[in-house]
Structure formats: C-alpha cells, structure tokens
C-alpha cells in the first residue's frame, strides 16, 4: 500500500487510521454544534467531513441541510419587522392619495 509517498504499509495504515479518526472527530463536533444551535460551526465541521470523505457518513449531507435551514430560520426571525400600525397608516395614506387624484380628475 502506498499512501502519500510512503512505501511502508504499517505507516500507511496508521496514517489512514489518523485520517479516519480526524473525520470521526469532525463529524462528532459537527453534530454537537448542531445540537447546541451553533449552526455556522456545525456547517464548517460537517463540510470538512464531506470534503475529506464524502461517503464516510451517509447523513452528512442531511445534517448540512438541517444546519443551513436552521441558520436561515434564525436570520429570518431576527429580521426587523415593520409594525402593523405603520403598515396600516401607509395603506391609509395611499388610499387617500388615490382618492384625491380621482376627485381632481373629475
């Protein structure tokens, strides 16, 4: 087996094992971040897992989608919302302006 230019099979196996352990650790971190609602951190870890070995965990893509969806939901809920009173008054003034235009035409 030849890994990263090494001819020593035992060293190649150890390097492969370290690679898998690194992926496992990133996966666990990603899931922990997701459960703790740290979505940006979860995305970073899970995207690294996918980049290092796309088929290692079958649910990686689903977890990435969950983190992205939750982060978008957070952003949506944190957006400034116009007060209903302001929206109502805008509608009333628009209606008055339309009526004034119609009255001035006739």
C-alpha positions as CSV (number, residue, x, y, z in Angstrom):
1,X,0.0,0.0,0.0
2,X,1.4,3.4,-0.9
3,X,-0.1,6.5,0.8
4,X,1.3,10.0,0.5
5,X,4.6,8.7,-1.0
6,X,5.3,6.2,1.8
7,X,6.3,2.6,0.9
8,X,5.8,1.3,4.5
9,X,2.4,-0.4,4.7
10,X,2.2,-0.2,8.5
11,X,2.9,3.6,8.4
12,X,0.3,3.9,5.6
13,X,-2.3,2.1,7.8
14,X,-1.5,4.4,10.8
15,X,-1.9,7.5,8.6
16,X,-5.2,6.1,7.2
17,X,-6.4,5.5,10.8
18,X,-5.5,9.0,11.8
19,X,-7.4,10.3,8.8
20,X,-10.5,8.4,9.8
21,X,-10.2,9.5,13.4
22,X,-9.9,13.1,12.2
23,X,-13.1,12.7,10.2
24,X,-14.9,11.0,13.1
25,X,-13.9,13.9,15.4
26,X,-15.1,16.5,12.9
27,X,-18.4,14.6,12.5
28,X,-18.9,14.4,16.2
29,X,-18.1,18.1,16.5
30,X,-20.5,19.0,13.7
31,X,-23.3,17.1,15.4
32,X,-22.6,18.6,18.8
33,X,-22.6,22.1,17.3
34,X,-25.9,21.4,15.5
35,X,-27.5,20.2,18.8
36,X,-26.1,23.3,20.5
37,X,-27.6,25.5,17.8
38,X,-24.2,26.8,16.7
39,X,-25.1,26.4,13.1
40,X,-22.1,28.1,11.4
41,X,-19.7,26.0,13.4
42,X,-21.7,22.9,12.6
43,X,-21.6,23.7,8.9
44,X,-17.8,24.2,9.0
45,X,-17.2,20.8,10.6
46,X,-19.7,18.9,8.5
47,X,-18.5,20.5,5.2
48,X,-14.9,19.4,6.1
49,X,-16.2,15.8,6.7
50,X,-17.9,15.8,3.3
51,X,-14.7,17.2,1.7
52,X,-12.4,14.7,3.3
53,X,-14.6,11.6,2.6
54,X,-18.0,12.2,1.0
55,X,-19.2,8.7,1.7
56,X,-18.0,8.3,5.2
57,X,-21.2,9.2,6.9
58,X,-24.5,8.8,5.0
59,X,-26.3,11.5,6.9
60,X,-23.6,14.3,6.5
61,X,-25.5,16.0,3.6
62,X,-28.8,15.9,5.5
63,X,-27.1,17.4,8.6
64,X,-25.6,20.1,6.5
65,X,-29.1,20.9,5.1
66,X,-30.5,20.9,8.6
67,X,-27.9,23.4,9.8
68,X,-28.4,25.6,6.7
69,X,-32.2,25.6,7.2
70,X,-31.9,26.4,10.9
71,X,-29.5,29.2,10.3
72,X,-31.8,30.7,7.6
73,X,-34.7,30.4,10.0
74,X,-32.7,32.2,12.7
75,X,-31.8,35.0,10.3
76,X,-35.5,35.3,9.2
77,X,-36.8,35.5,12.7
78,X,-34.1,38.1,13.7
79,X,-35.0,40.4,10.8
80,X,-36.6,43.8,11.6
81,X,-40.3,43.7,11.2
82,X,-42.4,46.8,10.3
83,X,-45.0,47.5,12.9
84,X,-48.6,46.8,11.9
85,X,-49.5,50.3,12.8
86,X,-47.0,51.7,10.3
87,X,-48.2,49.4,7.5
88,X,-51.8,50.4,8.2
89,X,-51.1,54.1,8.0
90,X,-49.1,53.7,4.8
91,X,-52.1,52.0,3.3
92,X,-54.5,54.7,4.5
93,X,-52.3,57.5,3.1
94,X,-52.0,55.6,-0.2
95,X,-55.8,55.3,-0.4
96,X,-56.3,59.0,0.4
97,X,-53.8,60.0,-2.3
98,X,-55.6,57.8,-4.9
99,X,-59.0,59.3,-3.9
100,X,-57.6,62.8,-4.2
101,X,-56.2,62.1,-7.7
102,X,-59.6,60.6,-8.7
103,X,-61.5,63.6,-7.3
104,X,-59.2,66.1,-9.1
105,X,-59.6,64.3,-12.4
106,X,-63.4,64.6,-12.3
